Amino acid sequence: MDDPEAGVSEMARVGRPGGTVAACVWDSRRMPLLRAFWDASREAAPERAAAIDKGLQIGYAAPEELGDLFARGGLVGTEMGEMPVTASYSDVDDLMRPFATGVGHSGACFVSLAPRTQSAVVSDVQRRLGSPSGSFSLTAYAWWARGHVPA
């Protein structure tokens, strides 16, 4: 969401009394793909990467941030936790293919780069991920929160 405060407040507003609102966001410290992407992008194209707010690049740093967001949005009885998410890729091209679609903040950054800079980012991402060749998997973690609309 571009405006998480407004988004959670709206979910609380339209939820039925006693209903549940839930959301997930990436743990910014344990998201190897996006961490490698943004580090590589800041090195290859510092001006372009800097143009995207750092908070939008990866996510939240702690589950309490998401819980606080829910409380500020008017939800009660908030619970939080984490969940691992593992994705497998046939190779680095498979890993990077979604970036070329321009989806999300990372995709928008990637497609705005010149082809030579895109290639440099892909090479640097591969290096930062341990230079996998062939198929490989990455595990990231997401924070989850759920709260209830006041009765």
C-alpha positions as CSV (number, residue, x, y, z in Angstrom):
1,M,0.0,0.0,0.0
2,D,1.3,3.4,-0.8
3,D,-0.4,4.7,2.4
4,P,-0.4,1.9,5.0
5,E,-2.0,4.1,7.7
6,A,-5.0,5.0,5.5
7,G,-5.2,1.4,4.2
8,V,-5.5,-0.2,7.6
9,S,-7.9,2.4,8.8
10,E,-10.1,1.7,5.8
11,M,-10.0,-2.0,6.4
12,A,-11.0,-1.4,10.1
13,R,-13.8,1.0,8.9
14,V,-15.4,-1.5,6.4
15,G,-14.9,-4.6,8.5
16,R,-17.9,-5.8,10.4
17,P,-17.8,-5.4,14.2
18,G,-15.8,-8.3,15.7
19,G,-14.4,-9.2,12.2
20,T,-10.8,-10.0,11.6
21,V,-8.3,-7.9,9.5
22,A,-5.0,-9.5,8.6
23,A,-2.0,-8.6,6.6
24,C,1.6,-9.7,5.8
25,V,4.7,-7.7,5.0
26,W,8.3,-8.8,4.3
27,D,10.8,-8.8,7.1
28,S,13.3,-6.4,5.6
29,R,16.3,-8.0,7.4
30,R,15.6,-11.5,6.0
31,M,14.6,-11.0,2.4
32,P,17.7,-12.1,0.5
33,L,16.4,-11.3,-3.0
34,L,15.3,-7.8,-2.4
35,R,18.2,-7.0,-0.1
36,A,20.6,-8.1,-2.9
37,F,18.6,-6.2,-5.5
38,W,18.5,-2.9,-3.6
39,D,22.2,-3.1,-2.6
40,A,23.1,-3.8,-6.2
41,S,20.9,-1.1,-7.5
42,R,22.3,1.5,-5.1
43,E,25.8,0.6,-6.3
44,A,25.0,0.6,-10.0
45,A,22.5,3.5,-10.1
46,P,22.6,5.4,-6.8
47,E,20.5,8.3,-8.0
48,R,17.7,6.1,-9.3
49,A,17.6,3.8,-6.3
50,A,17.7,6.8,-4.0
51,A,14.7,8.2,-5.7
52,I,12.6,5.4,-4.2
53,D,11.9,5.8,-0.5
54,K,13.9,3.3,1.5
55,G,10.9,2.3,3.5
56,L,9.1,1.2,0.3
57,Q,12.0,-0.9,-0.9
58,I,11.7,-3.8,1.3
59,G,9.2,-3.7,4.2
60,Y,9.2,-3.5,7.9
61,A,12.1,-4.2,10.2
62,A,10.1,-5.8,13.1
63,P,6.7,-7.3,13.6
64,E,5.9,-4.7,16.3
65,E,5.9,-2.1,13.5
66,L,3.0,-3.9,11.8
67,G,1.2,-4.4,15.1
68,D,1.6,-0.7,15.9
69,L,0.1,0.1,12.5
70,F,-2.9,-2.0,13.2
71,A,-3.4,-0.4,16.6
72,R,-3.2,3.1,15.1
73,G,-5.8,2.0,12.5
74,G,-8.3,1.2,15.3
75,L,-8.0,-2.6,15.5
76,V,-7.9,-4.4,18.8
77,G,-6.5,-7.7,20.1
78,T,-3.7,-7.6,17.6
79,E,-1.5,-10.7,17.3
80,M,1.8,-10.9,15.3
81,G,4.2,-13.5,14.1
82,E,6.4,-14.6,11.2
83,M,6.3,-17.1,8.5
84,P,9.0,-18.5,6.2
85,V,8.5,-18.3,2.4
86,T,10.7,-20.4,0.1
87,A,10.8,-20.0,-3.6
88,S,12.8,-22.1,-6.1
89,Y,14.3,-20.8,-9.3
90,S,15.7,-22.6,-12.3
91,D,18.5,-20.1,-12.6
92,V,19.3,-16.4,-12.1
93,D,17.4,-15.3,-15.2
94,D,14.3,-17.0,-13.7
95,L,14.9,-15.1,-10.5
96,M,15.2,-11.7,-12.2
97,R,12.4,-12.2,-14.8
98,P,9.7,-10.5,-12.6
99,F,11.8,-7.4,-12.2
100,A,11.6,-6.8,-16.0
101,T,7.8,-6.6,-15.8
102,G,8.1,-3.4,-13.8
103,V,5.8,-4.5,-11.0
104,G,6.3,-3.0,-7.6
105,H,8.9,-0.5,-6.5
106,S,11.8,-2.8,-7.3
107,G,10.5,-3.6,-10.8
108,A,9.9,0.1,-11.5
109,C,13.4,0.9,-10.5
110,F,14.8,-2.0,-12.7
111,V,12.9,-1.1,-15.9
112,S,14.0,2.5,-15.5
113,L,17.6,1.6,-15.8
114,A,19.6,1.4,-19.1
115,P,20.1,-2.1,-20.4
116,R,23.8,-2.0,-19.5
117,T,23.0,-1.0,-15.9
118,Q,20.3,-3.7,-15.7
119,S,22.9,-6.3,-16.7
120,A,25.3,-4.9,-14.0
121,V,22.5,-5.2,-11.4
122,V,21.7,-8.8,-12.4
123,S,25.4,-9.8,-12.2
124,D,25.8,-8.1,-8.8
125,V,22.6,-9.7,-7.5
126,Q,24.0,-13.1,-8.5
127,R,27.2,-12.4,-6.7
128,R,25.5,-11.2,-3.6
129,L,23.4,-14.3,-3.5
130,G,26.5,-16.5,-3.6
131,S,26.8,-16.9,-7.4
132,P,24.3,-19.7,-7.8
133,S,24.4,-21.6,-11.0
134,G,21.6,-23.8,-12.1
135,S,18.5,-24.2,-9.9
136,F,18.5,-22.8,-6.3
137,S,16.1,-21.7,-3.6
138,L,15.8,-18.7,-1.4
139,T,14.0,-18.4,1.9
140,A,12.5,-15.1,3.0
141,Y,10.4,-14.2,6.0
142,A,7.2,-12.3,6.3
143,W,5.6,-10.7,9.3
144,W,1.9,-11.2,9.8
145,A,-0.6,-9.4,11.9
146,R,-4.2,-9.8,12.6
147,G,-6.5,-7.7,14.6
148,H,-10.2,-7.3,15.2
149,V,-12.7,-4.6,14.4
150,P,-14.0,-3.3,17.7
151,A,-17.5,-4.7,18.5
